[in-house]
Amino acid sequence: MIKHFLDARELEHPEPLERAIEALKLLDENSYFYMLHRKEPIPLLALAGEHNLNFISHQTEDENWHILISPNQNVKLEEFIKE
């Protein structure tokens, strides 16, 4: 699987969402988007749900959010989380 990565922890609104949308346009069945963020990006997750994308969001002990999105419904995104 090809990873498209974005560390959005230092970016200000609306840049994380804008960059994420651009990255999502690049995805195919063999790739996924991985974003680190300081908060859970609810609008991005809603967008992923509206487009029937496979996604998870997970907050780690350091309070960072790990968001993974893929068009491939069969991939287990949990396996790609790096804490």
C-alpha positions in Angstrom: 0.0 0.0 0.0 1.2 3.5 -0.9 0.9 6.0 1.9 0.1 9.7 1.3 1.2 11.4 4.5 0.3 14.8 6.0 1.4 16.1 9.4 -1.2 18.8 10.0 -0.4 19.4 13.7 1.2 22.8 13.0 -1.2 23.9 10.2 -4.0 26.4 10.8 -7.6 26.1 9.5 -8.5 25.6 6.7 -5.2 24.3 5.4 -5.4 20.8 6.9 -8.7 20.1 5.2 -7.7 21.7 1.9 -4.5 19.6 1.8 -6.4 16.4 2.9 -8.9 16.9 0.1 -6.1 17.2 -2.5 -4.5 14.0 -1.1 -7.8 12.1 -1.3 -8.0 12.8 -5.0 -4.8 10.8 -5.5 -6.0 7.7 -3.8 -6.7 4.4 -5.5 -7.3 0.9 -4.2 -3.6 0.4 -3.5 -3.1 3.6 -1.4 -4.2 5.3 1.7 -4.1 8.8 3.3 -2.5 9.1 6.8 -2.8 12.4 8.6 -1.5 13.4 12.0 -3.5 16.2 13.6 -3.8 17.9 17.0 -7.6 17.5 17.0 -10.1 15.2 15.4 -11.0 16.6 11.9 -14.8 16.0 12.0 -15.4 17.7 8.6 -12.9 15.5 6.9 -14.3 12.3 8.5 -17.8 13.4 7.4 -16.6 13.9 3.9 -14.9 10.5 3.9 -18.2 8.9 5.1 -20.2 10.7 2.4 -17.9 9.3 -0.3 -18.1 5.7 1.2 -14.4 5.7 2.0 -12.9 3.4 4.5 -11.6 5.5 7.4 -10.6 5.4 11.1 -9.5 8.1 13.6 -7.5 7.2 16.6 -6.2 9.4 19.5 -3.0 8.3 21.0 -1.8 8.9 24.6 0.2 12.0 23.4 -3.2 13.4 22.4 -2.4 13.4 18.7 -5.0 12.1 16.2 -4.1 9.6 13.6 -6.6 9.7 10.7 -6.3 7.0 8.0 -8.5 7.0 4.8 -8.6 4.6 1.9 -11.1 3.8 -0.9 -10.2 0.2 -0.4 -12.9 -1.2 1.9 -11.0 -4.4 2.5 -7.8 -2.9 3.9 -7.5 -3.0 7.7 -6.3 0.6 8.4 -5.6 -0.2 12.0 -2.6 -2.1 10.9 -1.0 1.1 9.6 -1.3 3.2 12.7 2.1 4.4 14.0 2.0 5.5 17.6 
